[in-house]
């Protein structure tokens, strides 16, 4: 399925869009990690929770957790909040 990557994580993928597969977000993140080592830890923390500054949308609906189910034709959008001072 299509996965849209925020600019802050493109150093891992070298592009804004990639393909990954999985029946849940958790499995999809494992597939992304296999393809782009290090990216998973930037999206989820040590407790397998989505990091506070990251939002994940499946077909434009925010996913509450990485347990969210996925279908092969879904579109996943990872959004990273910008911060500064």
N, CA, C and O of each residue as an XYZ file, in Angstrom:
340
protein
N       0.834     -1.174      0.000
C       0.000      0.000      0.000
C       0.878      1.236      0.000
O       2.062      1.166      0.330
N       0.301      2.360     -0.368
C       1.043      3.604     -0.440
C       1.232      4.174      0.962
O       0.292      4.239      1.754
N       2.476      4.589      1.257
C       2.803      5.240      2.525
C       3.449      6.575      2.194
O       4.465      6.631      1.501
N       2.848      7.657      2.700
C       3.379      8.994      2.483
C       4.233      9.376      3.695
O       3.790      9.281      4.840
N       5.453      9.806      3.419
C       6.466     10.046      4.444
C       6.673     11.554      4.608
O       6.815     12.263      3.612
N       6.692     12.057      5.855
C       6.939     13.490      6.049
C       8.387     13.849      5.722
O       9.270     12.992      5.743
N       8.615     15.114      5.423
C       9.961     15.548      5.045
C      10.996     15.274      6.133
O      12.166     15.039      5.831
N      10.571     15.304      7.401
C      11.521     15.069      8.491
C      12.038     13.631      8.545
O      13.042     13.366      9.205
N      11.372     12.704      7.866
C      11.818     11.305      7.850
C      12.339     10.864      6.487
O      12.672      9.694      6.296
N      12.410     11.778      5.558
C      12.841     11.411      4.206
C      14.326     11.103      4.109
O      14.783     10.586      3.089
N      15.082     11.410      5.148
C      16.493     11.010      5.131
C      16.602      9.484      5.167
O      17.624      8.928      4.766
N      15.561      8.809      5.642
C      15.539      7.339      5.655
C      15.104      6.783      4.307
O      15.701      5.831      3.804
N      14.066      7.374      3.719
C      13.475      6.823      2.500
C      13.980      7.472      1.222
O      13.875      6.881      0.147
N      14.524      8.676      1.322
C      14.991      9.466      0.188
C      13.878      9.832     -0.783
O      14.146     10.214     -1.923
N      12.628      9.715     -0.336
C      11.481     10.128     -1.148
C      10.263     10.309     -0.250
O      10.251      9.849      0.892
N       9.253     10.973     -0.767
C       8.064     11.285      0.006
C       6.986     10.229     -0.024
O       6.011     10.302      0.724
N       7.158      9.250     -0.883
C       6.161      8.182     -1.007
C       6.870      6.856     -1.192
O       7.856      6.762     -1.923
N       6.360      5.832     -0.525
C       6.934      4.506     -0.664
C       5.821      3.476     -0.572
O       4.659      3.829     -0.370
N       6.165      2.233     -0.716
C       5.211      1.129     -0.603
C       5.618      0.243      0.564
O       6.803     -0.003      0.791
N       4.621     -0.233      1.299
C       4.852     -1.188      2.386
C       3.586     -2.019      2.527
O       2.542     -1.673      1.973
N       3.683     -3.105      3.264
C       2.510     -3.967      3.432
C       2.383     -4.404      4.877
O       3.346     -4.390      5.643
N       1.153     -4.797      5.232
C       0.877     -5.292      6.569
C      -0.607     -5.278      6.846
O      -1.339     -4.441      6.317
N      -1.050     -6.202      7.671
C      -2.465     -6.285      8.037
C      -2.834     -5.274      9.116
O      -4.010     -4.971      9.317
N      -1.811     -4.748      9.815
C      -2.011     -3.711     10.828
C      -0.892     -2.676     10.660
O       0.090     -2.915      9.958
N      -1.059     -1.531     11.314
C       0.024     -0.545     11.288
C       1.300     -1.115     11.881
O       2.392     -0.812     11.400
N       1.182     -1.933     12.914
C       2.367     -2.525     13.542
C       3.165     -3.339     12.533
O       4.389     -3.225     12.472
N       2.486     -4.153     11.748
C       3.165     -4.984     10.748
C       3.715     -4.117      9.624
O       4.807     -4.379      9.119
N       2.977     -3.095      9.228
C       3.451     -2.166      8.210
C       4.737     -1.486      8.670
O       5.667     -1.325      7.879
N       4.801     -1.086      9.943
C       6.008     -0.442     10.470
C       7.198     -1.390     10.477
O       8.333     -0.960     10.275
N       6.952     -2.661     10.706
C       8.028     -3.653     10.625
C       8.545     -3.745      9.191
O       9.751     -3.840      8.962
N       7.617     -3.715      8.222
C       8.023     -3.753      6.820
C       8.806     -2.490      6.449
O       9.809     -2.573      5.740
N       8.359     -1.330      6.919
C       9.114     -0.096      6.666
C      10.513     -0.180      7.269
O      11.489      0.236      6.645
N      10.607     -0.716      8.475
C      11.910     -0.865      9.143
C      12.831     -1.789      8.356
O      14.035     -1.548      8.267
N      12.263     -2.843      7.789
C      13.057     -3.775      6.978
C      13.641     -3.050      5.761
O      14.791     -3.272      5.383
N      12.833     -2.189      5.161
C      13.270     -1.462      3.969
C      14.169     -0.263      4.298
O      15.110      0.046      3.567
N      13.851      0.404      5.420
C      14.533      1.651      5.797
C      14.940      1.577      7.266
O      14.257      2.146      8.118
N      16.026      0.895      7.577
C      16.438      0.714      8.969
C      16.509      2.027      9.751
O      17.092      3.011      9.296
N      15.896      2.014     10.944
C      15.907      3.165     11.825
C      14.639      3.989     11.797
O      14.400      4.771     12.717
N      13.812      3.840     10.764
C      12.620      4.684     10.641
C      11.554      4.354     11.688
O      10.862      5.254     12.166
N      11.416      3.099     12.043
C      10.366      2.686     12.987
C      10.509      3.395     14.333
O       9.520      3.849     14.909
N      11.735      3.488     14.828
C      11.971      4.115     16.132
C      11.665      5.612     16.107
O      11.414      6.200     17.159
N      11.679      6.220     14.967
C      11.325      7.642     14.843
C       9.811      7.849     14.867
O       9.335      8.961     15.098
N       9.057      6.777     14.628
C       7.597      6.864     14.573
C       6.948      6.369     15.857
O       5.968      6.951     16.322
N       7.484      5.302     16.430
C       6.921      4.760     17.678
C       8.004      4.678     18.745
O       9.197      4.645     18.445
N       7.559      4.647     19.995
C       8.508      4.632     21.108
C       8.768      3.210     21.601
O       8.334      2.237     20.984
N       9.484      3.104     22.724
C       9.863      1.807     23.284
C       8.666      0.986     23.768
O       8.778     -0.231     23.916
N       7.543      1.623     24.012
C       6.321      0.927     24.450
C       5.386      0.643     23.274
O       4.217      0.317     23.478
N       5.886      0.763     22.068
C       5.106      0.555     20.839
C       3.910      1.498     20.736
O       2.868      1.129     20.195
N       4.061      2.704     21.250
C       3.034      3.740     21.128
C       3.509      4.762     20.096
O       4.705      5.022     19.968
N       2.566      5.329     19.373
C       2.905      6.372     18.416
C       3.459      7.563     19.186
O       2.852      8.022     20.154
N       4.600      8.055     18.759
C       5.231      9.183     19.449
C       4.299     10.390     19.459
O       3.530     10.586     18.518
N       4.363     11.209     20.526
C       3.434     12.344     20.663
C       3.472     13.338     19.493
O       2.448     13.939     19.166
N       4.618     13.514     18.871
C       4.724     14.477     17.773
C       4.406     13.870     16.407
O       4.514     14.548     15.385
N       4.017     12.599     16.386
C       3.691     11.895     15.142
C       2.199     11.579     15.127
O       1.629     11.168     16.139
N       1.584     11.774     13.987
C       0.199     11.347     13.758
C       0.217     10.450     12.530
O       0.918     10.727     11.556
N      -0.559      9.376     12.583
C      -0.667      8.475     11.442
C      -2.130      8.440     11.014
O      -3.028      8.232     11.830
N      -2.348      8.646      9.727
C      -3.693      8.641      9.168
C      -3.816      7.491      8.180
O      -2.925      7.263      7.361
N      -4.922      6.774      8.264
C      -5.240      5.714      7.319
C      -6.479      6.176      6.566
O      -7.554      6.321      7.148
N      -6.320      6.402      5.281
C      -7.425      6.924      4.463
C      -8.019      8.189      5.068
O      -9.237      8.357      5.125
N      -7.131      9.079      5.521
C      -7.480     10.400      6.065
C      -8.155     10.363      7.434
O      -8.675     11.383      7.886
N      -8.157      9.221      8.094
C      -8.703      9.095      9.453
C      -7.539      8.769     10.382
O      -6.772      7.842     10.126
N      -7.413      9.545     11.473
C      -6.285      9.329     12.386
C      -6.372      7.965     13.045
O      -7.415      7.589     13.580
N      -5.279      7.230     13.006
C      -5.195      5.915     13.648
C      -4.927      6.105     15.137
O      -4.023      6.855     15.505
N      -5.689      5.445     15.997
C      -5.495      5.609     17.438
C      -4.256      4.894     17.976
O      -3.694      5.294     18.995
N      -3.838      3.837     17.285
C      -2.685      3.060     17.746
C      -2.131      2.255     16.583
O      -2.692      2.251     15.488
N      -1.018      1.573     16.838
C      -0.436      0.750     15.774
C      -1.179     -0.566     15.598
O      -0.831     -1.357     14.721
N      -2.189     -0.813     16.412
C      -3.024     -2.004     16.248
C      -4.095     -1.801     15.173
O      -4.835     -2.733     14.857
N      -4.185     -0.597     14.611
C      -5.205     -0.302     13.608
C      -5.073     -1.247     12.413
O      -3.975     -1.438     11.890
N      -6.187     -1.837     11.983
C      -6.144     -2.750     10.841
C      -5.964     -1.999      9.524
O      -6.357     -0.839      9.394
N      -5.367     -2.678      8.561
C      -5.144     -2.109      7.238
C      -5.654     -3.058      6.168
O      -5.682     -4.275      6.353
N      -6.053     -2.482      5.053
C      -6.438     -3.247      3.868
C      -5.426     -2.940      2.766
O      -4.789     -1.887      2.796
N      -5.267     -3.840      1.795
C      -4.237     -3.653      0.766
C      -4.325     -2.339     -0.013
O      -3.301     -1.839     -0.478
N      -5.502     -1.780     -0.164
C      -5.658     -0.550     -0.944
C      -5.660      0.717     -0.092
O      -5.907      1.805     -0.611
N      -5.389      0.592      1.199
C      -5.367      1.763      2.081
C      -4.196      2.673      1.747
O      -3.198      2.242      1.170
N      -4.337      3.943      2.122
C      -3.253      4.903      2.018
C      -2.893      5.347      3.419
O      -3.763      5.766      4.182
N      -1.623      5.260      3.764
C      -1.145      5.626      5.096
C      -0.327      6.907      4.964
O       0.568      7.018      4.125
N      -0.661      7.862      5.813
C       0.033      9.139      5.824
C       0.642      9.335      7.203
O      -0.070      9.319      8.207
N       1.954      9.520      7.256
C       2.651      9.795      8.499
C       2.915     11.295      8.536
O       3.473     11.863      7.597
N       2.506     11.929      9.634
C       2.670     13.380      9.777
C       3.512     13.633     11.022
O       3.253     13.073     12.087
N       4.511     14.474     10.874
C       5.350     14.852     12.009
C       5.097     16.316     12.322
O       5.198     17.172     11.443
N       4.769     16.605     13.577
C       4.511     17.982     13.998
C       5.815     18.773     13.995
O       6.882     18.244     14.309
N       5.711     20.010     13.647
C       6.861     20.903     13.701
C       6.846     21.622     15.027
O       5.781     21.979     15.530
N       8.011     21.839     15.597
C       8.092     22.576     16.846
C       9.290     23.502     16.783
O      10.160     23.371     15.921
N       9.314     24.398     17.671
C      10.418     25.334     17.694
C      10.162     26.419     18.723
O       9.197     26.352     19.484
N      10.984     27.362     18.739
C      10.810     28.418     19.720
C      11.276     29.740     19.219
O      11.193     30.737     19.936
